[in-house]
């Protein structure tokens, strides 16, 4: 993807405006490792509120997509599976907090 945002590769956290929830960098900087294990049909089987992910399976979930992704995949809900022992300059991680 060829975008001139002033950064050759990844951008420092907070380089762009936050979304409507006040969150920064949820899509388009790095693919983000999540704690969830991947199951292709998980959301058809899971709880509606705060699904925790399947407890089995070799792959973990990545979300957010990186600066190399096409606009079709640059969404916070797009997810895909990858072996957790793979590494790449386009992978980061997503921090979460349980706020009630």
N, C-alpha and C positions, 0 to 999 in steps of 0.2 A: 504494500500500500504506500503510495507516495503522497505524503502530507508535509507541508512546510509549517511546522509549529515552533521552529526555533531550536529544536533538539535533534541531534543526530540519531540517537537511539531512545533510551528511556528518559523520562523527565523526572526531576526531583518531586517528591510528594508535595502536593498542594500548589503545583505550578499553574493549575487551571481552576476555574470557579467550581464551587461545590454544586451538588445536585439539590433538588428541593428538600431533601432530608438533612442537608448540611454535611453530606459525606463526600469525600474527595476520592478521585482516581479509582472508581469502581469498574471502569472498563477502558481499555485502550493503552495502558502503560505496560503491564506485564500480565501473563496468565497467572492466576493466583491459586496456589495449592490450598485445598480445604481439607478439613479433618475427615469428611465423609468418604466412605468407600463407595465405589460406583456400582450401580445396578441400572441397566438400561430402562427398565419399566418401574423404577422405584416410586415415582410420584403417583402412579396408578394404585399403589399399595399402601402408601404412607399416611401418617396423620396429616391433617390439613394445616394445623398450627405447629410450628417449630419441628419439622421432621428432622430426626437425628441421623438419618442415613442407615443403610444396611450394615450389619456387623460382620459380614463375611465378604470375601472377594479380594482378589489380588490388587486391583487398581484403585487409585484415589481420584477424587474429583478435582478438576481445574475449572475455574470460572474467570470471567472478566475480559479475557482475551488481551493480546498484546498489541504493541504498535505495529507488528507485522501482519495483523489480521485484517480481513476484509470487513467493510462496514456491516455486511449481513450478520456477522458473528459478534459484533461489538455491542453486546447487551449484558446486563447483570444476570439474566436467567439462563443464558447459554452455558452449557456445561459439557465436559467431555472427560473421558477416562484416560489415565496414563499410569504406567508403572511408577510407584513413588521413588524408585531409585534412579530415575532419569533426571538429568539436570541440563540446564540451558540458561543462557543469559536473559531469556524472555520469561523465566519463571520466578515468581515471588511467592508471597503468602498473604492471606487475608486474615486480619485480626478481627475478632468479634467480641461482643460483650452482651451478656444477658441482662437486659434492662426491663424492669417491670413497673 
